[in-house]
């Protein structure tokens, strides 16, 4: 075979080899890249770095996802979780709706599953996958001739008298059934409406944007309150009172969550508007997610900085009410009640108007200590950002603020910091909430 002929054959085969390589290798490389990006999304999500998770999702969407419908559905679930956790409820709902559409069109047969992500507690899930079921469903009308044929009874001819004796009373039965169904529908709708109206709505206090002094300026604080520094916060709203037993119990009933033991619940309700305690950080966080989905705006526990600004305002007051040391007319703390007796220790929210903060937020010192959103780090103030600090990215303990019924007077200072593990609870520990 001549050299020129060999070259021609080689040039003829080469394009086909290139096509084979492109078609065979590149998709696999792209698939591996997508899998790596998806794992990075989940890693950032588990570290609660939702902005980084969303960046990786954006890169994943721009690259073009695989044709595997199950993997596509998992990406959409991850997107719904990340946007829901970051407070973008509209985007979260959008991705849940896309999953619902895939299931409706039978592209996938089951809801996607990702280890570590429980979709039922994510903001936006309930609004897409658990709507109130309609009491009646639409059916296509049946043609008259078919209807007559269906309801025609063929029987041996009998006398008119016999027919009258044995004719079933269809009209009264239908009329009675209609009335019963109508009454049932009315009662169900009325009961549902009344049930929704039972939730005692949260009273919100607006905290304007601006800078405030954070940390200990009095010389009475501990090392973790230093260095004192100025922090700028965007505008936000904080609940005037701590979340009460009545509000939290409504949440438990709505979400089929475990309620308080009946004897304790009875004692709480008899006191009226007592702050909800005996819950851990995860319980408080779940309440926030439920209220976010229910009302359509971002609700969360206050950051440590948001809590302190709401308590002390823009001055250097030691306590919410000023610099006067606390007494039992200003706050409920150790020495003001029998801590061992629950019913005589906690007081109803709003019981100490003399202890109100400069913004009008009540009970920020004593009664129930309050969970914050942040992880605790004793050295965090040395490196925290000057604008909207969110606390460390991870940790072992969560911050609590304000002091409770078992606290000493010094623990009621607005700058005082304390901490507990997220799974800890007690009669002294409750929470209030923030909306952006």
ZINORUR-V668473 format. One record per backbone hydrogen bond with DSSP energy under -0.5 kcal/mol. NH is the residue of the N-H (numbers start at 1). CO is the residue of the C=O. E is the energy in kcal/mol with one decimal. If there is no record, write none. Layout:
NH_CO_E ; NH_CO_E
This chain:
6_2_-1.9 ; 7_3_-2.0 ; 8_4_-2.1 ; 9_5_-2.3 ; 10_6_-2.5 ; 11_7_-2.7 ; 12_8_-1.8 ; 13_9_-2.3 ; 14_10_-2.3 ; 15_11_-0.7 ; 16_12_-0.5 ; 17_13_-1.9 ; 18_14_-2.3 ; 19_15_-2.5 ; 20_16_-2.3 ; 21_17_-2.4 ; 22_18_-2.7 ; 23_19_-2.9 ; 24_20_-2.2 ; 25_21_-2.8 ; 26_21_-0.8 ; 26_22_-0.8 ; 27_22_-0.5 ; 29_25_-2.2 ; 30_26_-3.0 ; 31_27_-2.8 ; 32_28_-2.4 ; 33_29_-2.4 ; 34_30_-2.7 ; 35_31_-2.4 ; 36_32_-2.2 ; 37_33_-2.5 ; 38_34_-2.6 ; 39_35_-2.3 ; 40_36_-2.0 ; 41_37_-2.1 ; 42_38_-2.3 ; 43_39_-2.3 ; 44_40_-2.3 ; 45_41_-2.4 ; 46_42_-2.5 ; 47_43_-1.2 ; 48_45_-1.8 ; 49_44_-2.7 ; 50_48_-1.1 ; 53_49_-2.0 ; 54_50_-2.4 ; 55_51_-1.9 ; 56_52_-2.2 ; 57_53_-2.0 ; 58_54_-2.5 ; 59_55_-2.1 ; 60_56_-2.1 ; 61_57_-2.8 ; 62_58_-2.4 ; 63_59_-1.9 ; 64_60_-1.1 ; 69_67_-0.6 ; 72_68_-2.2 ; 73_69_-2.4 ; 74_70_-2.1 ; 75_71_-2.2 ; 76_72_-2.1 ; 77_73_-2.2 ; 78_74_-2.6 ; 79_75_-2.3 ; 80_76_-2.5 ; 81_77_-2.4 ; 82_78_-2.5 ; 83_79_-2.7 ; 84_80_-2.2 ; 85_81_-2.5 ; 86_82_-1.9 ; 87_83_-0.6 ; 87_84_-0.9 ; 88_83_-2.1 ; 89_87_-1.5 ; 92_88_-1.9 ; 93_89_-2.6 ; 94_90_-2.1 ; 95_91_-1.9 ; 96_92_-2.0 ; 97_93_-2.5 ; 98_94_-1.7 ; 99_95_-1.9 ; 100_96_-2.4 ; 101_97_-2.3 ; 102_98_-2.0 ; 103_99_-2.0 ; 104_100_-2.5 ; 105_101_-2.4 ; 106_103_-0.9 ; 107_102_-2.7 ; 108_102_-1.3 ; 117_114_-2.0 ; 118_116_-0.5 ; 119_117_-0.8 ; 121_118_-1.6 ; 122_119_-1.5 ; 125_122_-1.6 ; 126_122_-0.5 ; 128_124_-0.7 ; 128_125_-1.3 ; 129_125_-3.0 ; 130_126_-1.4 ; 147_143_-2.4 ; 148_144_-2.7 ; 149_145_-2.2 ; 150_146_-2.6 ; 151_147_-1.8 ; 152_148_-0.5 ; 152_149_-0.7 ; 154_152_-0.6 ; 155_153_-0.6 ; 163_159_-2.1 ; 164_160_-2.4 ; 165_161_-1.9 ; 166_162_-2.0 ; 167_163_-1.2 ; 170_168_-2.5 ; 173_169_-1.8 ; 174_170_-3.0 ; 175_171_-2.6 ; 176_172_-2.8 ; 177_173_-2.7 ; 178_174_-2.5 ; 179_175_-2.1 ; 180_176_-2.4 ; 181_177_-2.8 ; 182_178_-2.5 ; 183_179_-2.6 ; 184_180_-2.4 ; 185_181_-2.7 ; 186_182_-2.5 ; 187_183_-2.5 ; 188_184_-2.6 ; 189_185_-2.7 ; 190_186_-2.6 ; 191_187_-2.7 ; 192_188_-2.4 ; 193_189_-2.5 ; 194_190_-2.5 ; 195_191_-2.3 ; 196_192_-2.3 ; 197_193_-2.0 ; 198_194_-0.7 ; 198_195_-0.8 ; 199_196_-1.3 ; 201_199_-0.8 ; 204_202_-0.5 ; 205_238_-2.7 ; 207_236_-3.2 ; 208_206_-0.6 ; 210_233_-2.2 ; 212_231_-2.1 ; 214_229_-3.6 ; 216_225_-1.9 ; 217_215_-0.6 ; 225_222_-1.8 ; 226_223_-1.5 ; 229_214_-2.8 ; 231_212_-2.4 ; 232_386_-3.2 ; 233_210_-2.5 ; 236_207_-2.0 ; 237_435_-2.3 ; 238_205_-2.4 ; 239_433_-2.7 ; 240_203_-3.2 ; 243_431_-2.4 ; 245_274_-2.2 ; 248_244_-2.5 ; 249_245_-2.8 ; 250_246_-1.5 ; 251_247_-1.6 ; 252_248_-2.0 ; 253_249_-2.3 ; 254_250_-2.5 ; 255_251_-2.0 ; 256_252_-0.5 ; 256_253_-0.8 ; 257_252_-2.5 ; 265_261_-2.8 ; 266_262_-2.6 ; 267_263_-1.8 ; 268_264_-2.6 ; 269_265_-2.7 ; 270_266_-1.9 ; 271_267_-0.7 ; 271_268_-1.3 ; 272_268_-0.8 ; 272_269_-0.6 ; 275_347_-0.7 ; 276_243_-3.0 ; 278_426_-2.5 ; 279_429_-0.8 ; 281_422_-1.8 ; 282_422_-0.8 ; 284_280_-1.9 ; 285_281_-2.4 ; 286_282_-2.4 ; 287_283_-1.9 ; 288_284_-1.8 ; 289_285_-2.1 ; 290_286_-2.3 ; 291_287_-2.6 ; 292_288_-2.3 ; 293_289_-2.1 ; 294_290_-2.3 ; 295_291_-2.5 ; 296_292_-2.2 ; 297_292_-0.6 ; 299_297_-0.6 ; 300_434_-2.5 ; 302_432_-0.5 ; 307_303_-2.5 ; 308_304_-2.2 ; 309_305_-2.4 ; 310_306_-2.0 ; 311_307_-1.4 ; 312_308_-2.5 ; 313_309_-2.5 ; 315_312_-0.9 ; 319_322_-3.0 ; 322_319_-1.0 ; 330_327_-1.7 ; 331_327_-1.7 ; 332_365_-0.5 ; 333_331_-0.7 ; 334_407_-2.0 ; 335_337_-0.6 ; 336_333_-2.5 ; 339_337_-1.1 ; 341_338_-1.6 ; 342_340_-0.8 ; 344_341_-1.1 ; 345_341_-0.5 ; 345_342_-1.4 ; 346_342_-1.3 ; 349_273_-2.7 ; 351_348_-1.2 ; 355_352_-1.9 ; 356_353_-1.2 ; 357_361_-2.5 ; 359_310_-0.5 ; 360_357_-1.8 ; 362_240_-2.1 ; 366_402_-2.4 ; 367_332_-3.8 ; 368_366_-1.6 ; 369_428_-3.1 ; 370_401_-2.7 ; 371_430_-2.0 ; 372_399_-2.4 ; 373_302_-2.6 ; 375_392_-0.5 ; 376_397_-2.6 ; 380_377_-1.7 ; 382_379_-1.4 ; 383_380_-1.7 ; 384_380_-1.3 ; 388_232_-2.8 ; 392_375_-0.6 ; 398_420_-3.3 ; 399_374_-2.2 ; 400_418_-2.3 ; 401_370_-2.4 ; 405_367_-1.4 ; 407_404_-1.8 ; 411_408_-1.0 ; 412_409_-1.7 ; 413_410_-1.2 ; 414_318_-2.6 ; 416_413_-1.1 ; 418_400_-1.5 ; 420_398_-2.0 ; 422_396_-0.5 ; 424_421_-2.2 ; 429_426_-1.6 ; 430_369_-3.8 ; 430_428_-0.5 ; 434_300_-2.9 ; 435_237_-2.4 ; 436_298_-1.6
